């Protein structure tokens, strides 16, 4: 039985979900395309900016209180790891879609939109990719992967972080690309190749270039803003398909937001007629004071400064945080606090209670 034989209401009610997973082959997915995603269905400008979060398939399955919190709070989800090469491609000839499909099935049952993350990144690559030895081979692997993944989810994943974190930490120019197997074998062509392949695989998908560390005061961040805008212009000059810039917004509470610098960047992005998405917001609190009330207020204040600066120039297409609850966050793995207290980077605490950061996001969702 093909997915195309079910109505969208069946999917929302969950009645067809088991079938959806078992028939998730390429042929069946062309049936999925017939179903509008929640965002495609809405007409005109939505009142609130959609809010969403990165989710993990394992805890969606094992932790029902977390799953309920996602359903209650998120209009959108993005897969924290399940669509990265490391998860999808255990070996050169294998695609493992089970975990990614589980999130898509969950989202469909609950009328939640799914974003795709990510297709061309230096990180989370399986070891076998290191053996890609030539330009031709790199071209083949990258295009095969993007064609396979994006066309599988055509009409199901309406926006993709196609390119993630292309620039080095302190770029001299737009050509200062972060080392990766793609940059090594293809140079800057990997960017246009990835974007063109994604556009061909799903002409309706919104294609996003996602970057971080572009919002702070300091010469490194100014250099990153300049390189990013030059990179966007060079893609535009060559008619490379691109619809939006994703600002990851992993905000370090110990740094200062460069309001003017950030707003100048956003004005340039707007002038290029590109949308802006806030894709991975959280506030890295490892250097903040330990007292919880004080810390939560500083975290919320940091996000508020950032969102205010953004919203004065553009209306982001969505605001996503990198996780929903402090119970499940990448931050302690990379930015553990020295005092042994748990990190509190996200809108809900570890007990799934709303924090001041949640209210800040709500406030900015309502700004038009
Ligand atoms: C992180 C995940 O959250 C971790 O679980 C994983 O181990 C490493 O990657 N920027 C990105 C995300 O674009 O893909 C990263 O996600 C966080 C930083």
Boltz pocket constraint, residues with backbone or C-beta under 6 A from the ligand:
constraints:
  - pocket:
      binder: B
      contacts: [[A, 80], [A, 81], [A, 164], [A, 248], [A, 280], [A, 330]]
      max_distance: 6.0
